[in-house]
């Protein structure tokens, strides 16, 4: 039996972090540096989080318009060719 995932890696937690990042960046007009401070994260972590959040939103909108879409793969699932 595998132990449960740490709280920081659960899907709901990831979505919550992505949502917060997008809200701070685009609705509150925070810079990446300000967002990093507010979220207690590194600037590069915020850049990656924002990128993944935008990709996820694009996949969700695409799925709404055209039907089921291929799920957005997280970086750890990437397979090099």
CORRA-V10711 format. One record per backbone hydrogen bond with DSSP energy under -1.0 kcal/mol. CO is the residue of the C=O (numbers start at 1). NH is the residue of the N-H. Records with the same first field share a line. If there is no record, write none. Layout:
CO=NH / NH
This chain:
6=9
7=10
10=14
11=15
12=16
13=17
14=18
15=19
16=20
17=21
18=22
19=23
20=24
21=25
22=26
23=27 / 28
24=30
31=35
32=36
33=37
34=38
35=39
36=41
42=46
43=47
44=48
45=49
46=50
47=51
48=52
49=53
50=54
51=55
52=56
53=57
54=58
55=59
56=60
57=61
58=62
59=63
60=64
61=65
62=66
63=67
74=77
75=78
